[in-house]
Every structure is written in structure tokens, then in C-alpha cells.
């Protein structure tokens, strides 16, 4: 993204290098059922994954009940905001907060509203620290089992001890 931190370094790298090794997507979170209500919970640029699924949904004959919670550190990182607004079938909530603790406004919103989404399939989109913070927040609510999907569960699984 032009102007983003690291963008100039990436352009310089692309100009200098003749070969780049790219790693393909490493997760297994896919969307194929358009009958199930959906909630996307995104951290920062993780919204790109949700956006690709929302784009796919918008081309289907009908769209399921769809909500999106987008958590970002700063307003300047909301690069898809205008395009999301165009998707009338997506109920979008944006939380801007750079705190990395349980008082983060995105996690607070989730604790307050999660019970409204127990019937949804939930996609967690973002880096491992974000995804696992959201998973922990949901499990701490002691609600019925959540239907969670995330690529992070495949490429960065938590180590289980004990």
C-alpha cells in the first residue's frame, strides 16, 4: 500500500532483487456455505482476508447475515473502509485502539456483543497474537461452543502443554 510503513523498502527490494521467494497462503479457513450467518473479526490488515470472502459473497445470488468487527491501531490503516461501506449486507463495526491488553476497545466491544453472534460462523482474521486474544476473549465468556475458523490455527498453532 503506497505510503504504508515499509512500502518504500519493499519497492527498493523489488527493484534490486531478481528472484523473490514467496510463501503461499498456509491456512485452511475457507468459505463455501452461504446459508450460515457470518461474523468476521479482523485485526489490522487481516481485513484483506475477510474482504476477499465478502467480495465472493457479494457475487452470490443471496448473502447471509454478515457482520464485521475491524480492529486497527490507527484510522490511517482503514484502507478498505470506503469499499466496505458499499457492501450494504455487511454490518461493519470499527474499533480504533492501539492497546494490547484486555481493555482494548475491540475486545471490550466483543465481550459486550458476542452473545448476539453465537449462531454465526466466526472467521478470525489477523496475526497470531490478535487471533488468540480474540479466541481467549470468546472462550472466557463461557457461552456455548463457538464456530471459529482462522488460518492462524493451521500455520501458527498454539503449543499445548500438559
N, C-alpha and C positions, 0 to 999 in steps of 0.2 A: 504494500500500500504506500503510495508516494507520501513522503513526509513522516512516515511512521519511524519510530526508533529502529535503527538498524537498516533502514531501506537503502541508504547510500552505501553502506558496507556491502549489502547484497548486490547492488548494481556494480560496484567495483569488482567483487568476486566474479560475477558473471562475465565481466569484460576480460579478466585476467586468465581464468581457467578455461582449458579446452575440454575438460571432462569433469562432470559432477556426478557423484553417486547419490541417487535419490532412493529413499526407502518408501515403498508403497504403504498405503493405509494398513494398519496392523490390528484392527479391531473387528468385531463381528456384530455390531449393533446395526440392524437393518430394519427397514420398514416395508411391509408388504400388505398389511391388512388395513384397509381404510375405514373399517367399521368401528374400530376401537377408539374411544376418546384419548387424546394425547396431551401430555404436558412436556415441554422441553425446558430444562433448567440449564442455562448456559453461563459459563464463566468466560468473559472477555471474548477472544477470537473463536472460542468454541461455538459461538453462534453460527459460524460458517457451516458446520455440520448440520445444525438444525435448519438453516436456510436451504440447504440442498434438499432436505426432506420436505420442507414446506413448499418449495418450488415444484417438486414432484406431485405433492398433494393437490396443488392448485390446478394441475393439468388433468386431474381425475374428474369423473362425472359428478361426484359429490365429495364433500370434505367432512371429516369427522369433527366433533367438538375439539378445538385445538387451542391450547394456551402456551405462552412462552414467558418464562422469567429470565431476564437477561441481566446478569450482574457484571458490572465493569468498575474499574478503578476511577475512571475519569470520563466526562462527557465526550471528549475528543476521540474516544475509542469506539463510539457507536456508529461505525461506518455503514451499517445496513439499516439504520433507523428509518429513513425515508422509504426504502423499499418494503420494509415490514409493515409500515402503516398502510401501504397499498393492499395488503392481504387482509381483507375485511373479515375473513373467517378465523383469523388468529387474534386472540385476546392477549395483548402484549403488556407486560409489566417490566419496567426498567428500574433497577436499583443501582445507584452510583455510590460506592463506598470502598475505600482502599483498605479498611481494617481487615486484618487477618485473624479474627477471633470470633467467638460465639455472638458478639454484639454487632456483627456485620449486618447491614440493613437487609441484604438479600436473604440471609439465614433467618433473620427476625421475621421477614415477610413470610418465608416458608413455614416457620413454626405457627404463625397466625392463620395461614390459609391452607395448609396441607390437607386438612380433613375434607376440603372441597374437591380434592383430586385423588381420593382413594380409589375411585373407579377407573382411573386413567392408567395407561401405559406411560411410564416416565422415562424420557431419554435424558441422561446426564451428559452434557457436552462441555468439555474443557479439559484442563490439565489434571493429573492425578491428585494434587492437593485439594483442588476445588471439588472434584467429583467425590472424593472420600469425605470431605467436610459435609457435603450435602447428604451423602448416604448416612453418615453418622447422625445428622440432624433428623432425618426422617425416621431412622430406627429408634431414636431416643423418644419419639412421640408415642411409642407403644401402641400404634394403630395396627390394623390388620396388615398382613404382608403386602409390601409394595411390589409392583411390577416394574422393576428397574432394568434399564439397558444402558450400557456405556461401553465404548471401545476400550476405555481405560481398564475395565475388568479383564480384558484379554491381553493387552500389551504391558500393563503395569499392575499385575495382581498384588494384593496385599499378601505378605507372608503371614501365615497362620502359625502361631506357636501354641504349644500345649497339648 
